[in-house]
């Protein structure tokens, strides 16, 4: 039996146009493609690229929590590698971002001695930088998954930009189409301890298709509610104020 291998790739955000050349080659050469993507059109496009494509989305069962679904996906990927297949696992966006099965599958197959690699992809963060015209080096950049931000003690610098991922499912551990942002009010409450009620934030959602505009919805922090978000929404919180300059350091650097 041939030795199995695993290549993990990202499909990017926009259908077909964000796929890197390196990822496309990996998808075409694979004996089996296992995909977890947000749009049915992306799955259909992957099936045209490689007819031996199977979806992992069915493992999102209505009564299964998110961690259980991720474990099932990981096992499915690893199983086919053990069978001796050259597997390409394709994930929406960047395969390293908010994609627990990709990391765990790589860890397991490597621990068993199989060749494994991850290729980068275009992420929602990349799209956010472009669509909102942001340079993360200007003020600094703080990035957290929304539920993780809520349940852990985080030190937030209001003079730096803050981005919170997956606010459309904040507080939900359910891996299903019915998941809701049950913790959104708590998230707003936590942010109001750092920012004034009138502070304008942006609910953002990258465009899945080249011809569509991204969702960019400015709203006052105190008015942010469930009606403003979808399962794919990200929250961008601009800096509240400017960081104080250290003139001693400036002088030492002769700036």
C-alpha positions as CSV (number, residue, x, y, z in Angstrom):
1,X,0.0,0.0,0.0
2,X,1.2,3.5,-0.9
3,X,2.1,5.8,2.0
4,X,-0.6,8.2,2.9
5,X,0.0,12.0,3.1
6,X,-1.9,15.1,4.1
7,X,-1.9,18.6,2.6
8,X,-4.1,21.2,4.3
9,X,-5.1,24.2,2.1
10,X,-7.4,27.2,2.3
11,X,-9.9,28.0,-0.3
12,X,-9.9,31.7,0.6
13,X,-13.0,33.8,1.1
14,X,-14.2,34.5,-2.5
15,X,-15.2,31.7,-4.7
16,X,-12.3,30.4,-6.8
17,X,-10.5,33.8,-7.1
18,X,-8.7,33.6,-3.7
19,X,-7.3,30.1,-4.2
20,X,-3.5,30.2,-4.5
21,X,-1.7,28.4,-7.4
22,X,0.0,26.2,-4.9
23,X,-3.3,25.2,-3.3
24,X,-4.9,24.5,-6.7
25,X,-2.1,22.1,-7.7
26,X,-2.5,20.3,-4.4
27,X,-6.2,19.9,-4.8
28,X,-5.9,18.7,-8.4
29,X,-3.2,16.1,-7.5
30,X,-4.9,14.7,-4.4
31,X,-6.4,11.2,-4.5
32,X,-9.1,12.5,-2.1
33,X,-10.2,16.0,-1.2
34,X,-12.1,16.5,2.0
35,X,-13.6,19.9,2.3
36,X,-15.2,22.1,4.9
37,X,-16.5,25.3,3.2
38,X,-19.2,27.9,3.8
39,X,-20.8,28.0,0.4
40,X,-22.4,25.2,-1.6
41,X,-21.0,26.8,-4.8
42,X,-17.5,26.4,-3.4
43,X,-18.0,22.7,-2.8
44,X,-19.4,22.3,-6.4
45,X,-16.4,24.2,-7.8
46,X,-14.0,21.9,-5.8
47,X,-15.8,18.8,-7.2
48,X,-15.2,20.1,-10.7
49,X,-11.5,20.7,-9.9
50,X,-11.2,17.2,-8.4
51,X,-14.1,14.7,-8.8
52,X,-12.9,12.8,-5.8
53,X,-14.1,15.5,-3.4
54,X,-16.2,14.8,-0.3
55,X,-17.7,17.3,2.1
56,X,-17.2,17.3,5.9
57,X,-20.1,19.6,6.5
58,X,-22.5,16.6,7.2
59,X,-20.6,16.0,10.5
60,X,-22.2,19.2,11.8
61,X,-25.1,17.4,13.4
62,X,-27.9,19.3,15.1
63,X,-27.4,17.7,18.5
64,X,-23.6,17.7,18.4
65,X,-21.5,20.3,20.1
66,X,-18.7,22.1,18.2
67,X,-15.9,20.1,19.8
68,X,-17.6,16.8,19.0
69,X,-18.0,17.9,15.3
70,X,-14.4,18.9,15.1
71,X,-13.2,15.6,16.5
72,X,-15.3,13.7,14.0
73,X,-13.8,15.7,11.1
74,X,-10.3,15.1,12.4
75,X,-10.9,11.4,12.6
76,X,-12.3,11.3,9.1
77,X,-9.2,13.1,7.6
78,X,-6.8,10.9,9.5
79,X,-8.6,7.7,8.6
80,X,-8.1,8.2,4.9
81,X,-4.4,9.1,5.4
82,X,-3.9,5.9,7.3
83,X,-5.5,4.0,4.4
84,X,-2.7,5.2,2.2
85,X,-4.3,8.0,0.3
86,X,-2.8,11.3,-0.7
87,X,-5.4,13.5,1.1
88,X,-6.0,17.2,0.6
89,X,-8.2,18.8,3.3
90,X,-9.6,22.1,2.1
91,X,-11.0,24.7,4.6
92,X,-12.8,28.0,4.1
93,X,-10.5,31.0,4.3
94,X,-7.1,30.4,5.8
95,X,-6.7,26.8,7.0
96,X,-4.9,27.8,10.2
97,X,-7.5,30.3,11.3
98,X,-10.6,29.2,13.3
99,X,-10.1,25.7,11.9
100,X,-9.4,23.3,14.8
101,X,-9.6,20.1,12.7
102,X,-6.9,21.2,10.4
103,X,-4.4,21.7,13.2
104,X,-5.3,18.5,15.0
105,X,-5.3,16.4,11.9
106,X,-1.8,17.6,11.0
107,X,-0.6,16.9,14.5
108,X,-2.0,13.3,14.5
109,X,-0.7,12.3,11.1
110,X,2.7,13.7,11.8
111,X,2.9,11.9,15.1
112,X,2.2,8.7,13.1
113,X,5.0,9.4,10.7
114,X,3.0,10.5,7.6
115,X,4.1,13.5,5.5
116,X,1.9,16.5,6.2
117,X,2.0,20.2,5.4
118,X,-0.2,23.2,5.5
119,X,-0.4,25.8,2.7
120,X,-1.5,29.4,3.5
121,X,-4.7,30.9,2.2
122,X,-6.6,34.3,2.0
123,X,-8.3,34.9,5.3
124,X,-11.2,37.0,6.4
125,X,-8.6,39.2,8.2
126,X,-6.8,39.8,4.9
127,X,-10.1,40.9,3.3
128,X,-11.0,43.1,6.3
129,X,-7.7,45.0,6.0
130,X,-8.4,45.7,2.3
131,X,-12.1,46.4,2.6
132,X,-11.9,48.7,5.6
133,X,-8.6,50.3,4.4
134,X,-6.7,49.3,7.6
135,X,-3.0,49.0,8.3
136,X,-2.5,46.9,11.5
137,X,0.9,48.5,12.0
138,X,-0.5,52.0,12.4
139,X,-2.1,51.6,15.9
140,X,-1.4,48.0,16.7
141,X,-3.8,45.1,16.4
142,X,-5.6,43.0,19.0
143,X,-7.4,39.9,17.7
144,X,-9.6,37.4,19.7
145,X,-12.3,34.9,19.0
146,X,-15.4,36.5,20.6
147,X,-16.4,33.7,23.0
148,X,-12.8,33.2,24.1
149,X,-12.6,37.0,24.7
150,X,-15.6,36.8,27.0
151,X,-14.7,33.9,29.1
152,X,-11.0,34.8,29.7
153,X,-9.5,37.8,31.4
154,X,-8.0,39.9,28.6
155,X,-6.1,43.1,28.9
156,X,-7.3,45.3,26.1
157,X,-5.4,48.4,25.0
158,X,-8.1,50.9,23.9
159,X,-5.5,52.9,21.9
160,X,-5.0,49.9,19.6
161,X,-7.5,48.4,17.2
162,X,-9.5,45.4,18.4
163,X,-11.1,42.7,16.2
164,X,-13.4,40.0,17.5
165,X,-14.1,37.0,15.4
166,X,-17.3,34.9,15.2
167,X,-19.5,37.4,17.0
168,X,-22.5,35.8,15.2
169,X,-22.0,32.6,17.3
170,X,-20.6,34.2,20.5
171,X,-21.5,32.1,23.6
172,X,-22.7,29.2,21.5
173,X,-21.1,25.8,21.7
174,X,-23.5,24.2,19.2
175,X,-22.2,23.2,15.7
176,X,-25.4,23.6,13.7
177,X,-27.3,26.0,11.5
178,X,-29.4,27.0,14.5
179,X,-26.5,28.5,16.5
180,X,-27.1,32.0,17.7
181,X,-25.1,34.8,19.3
182,X,-26.5,34.1,22.8
183,X,-23.6,36.0,24.4
184,X,-23.8,39.1,22.3
185,X,-25.4,41.3,25.0
186,X,-22.7,40.2,27.4
187,X,-20.0,41.0,24.8
188,X,-21.4,44.5,24.4
189,X,-21.5,44.9,28.2
190,X,-17.9,43.9,28.5
191,X,-16.9,46.4,25.7
192,X,-18.8,49.2,27.3
193,X,-16.4,49.0,30.2
194,X,-13.7,50.1,27.9
195,X,-15.4,52.3,25.3
196,X,-18.1,54.9,25.4
197,X,-21.7,54.0,24.3
198,X,-21.4,56.2,21.2
199,X,-18.1,54.6,20.1
200,X,-18.7,53.5,16.5
201,X,-17.8,49.9,15.7
202,X,-18.1,48.0,12.4
203,X,-19.9,44.7,11.8
204,X,-18.0,43.2,8.9
205,X,-18.5,40.3,6.6
206,X,-16.2,39.5,3.7
207,X,-17.8,39.0,0.3
208,X,-18.0,35.3,-0.8
209,X,-18.2,36.2,-4.5
210,X,-16.2,38.6,-6.7
211,X,-19.2,40.5,-7.9
212,X,-20.6,41.1,-4.4
213,X,-19.8,43.9,-2.0
214,X,-18.7,43.1,1.5
215,X,-21.0,43.8,4.4
216,X,-19.7,46.9,6.2
217,X,-22.2,48.1,8.9
218,X,-21.1,50.9,11.2
219,X,-23.1,51.0,14.5
220,X,-22.8,52.6,17.9
221,X,-21.5,50.1,20.4
222,X,-24.5,50.5,22.7
223,X,-26.8,49.8,19.8
224,X,-25.1,46.6,18.6
225,X,-27.7,43.8,18.6
226,X,-28.4,40.4,17.2
227,X,-30.2,41.9,14.2
228,X,-26.9,43.3,13.0
229,X,-25.0,40.0,12.8
230,X,-24.9,36.8,10.9
231,X,-23.0,33.5,11.5
232,X,-20.0,34.9,9.5
233,X,-19.8,38.4,11.1
234,X,-16.7,39.9,12.6
235,X,-16.6,43.0,14.8
236,X,-14.0,45.7,14.3
237,X,-13.5,48.2,17.1
238,X,-11.4,51.2,16.2
239,X,-9.0,52.7,18.8
240,X,-10.7,54.8,21.4
241,X,-7.8,57.2,21.7
242,X,-4.2,57.7,20.7
243,X,-1.3,56.0,22.6
244,X,0.9,58.3,24.6
245,X,4.4,58.9,23.1
246,X,7.4,58.1,25.2
247,X,9.6,61.2,24.6
248,X,12.5,59.7,26.5
249,X,12.7,56.8,24.0
250,X,12.1,59.2,21.1
251,X,15.1,61.3,22.2
252,X,17.3,58.2,22.6
253,X,16.3,57.0,19.2
254,X,16.9,60.5,17.8
255,X,13.5,60.5,16.2
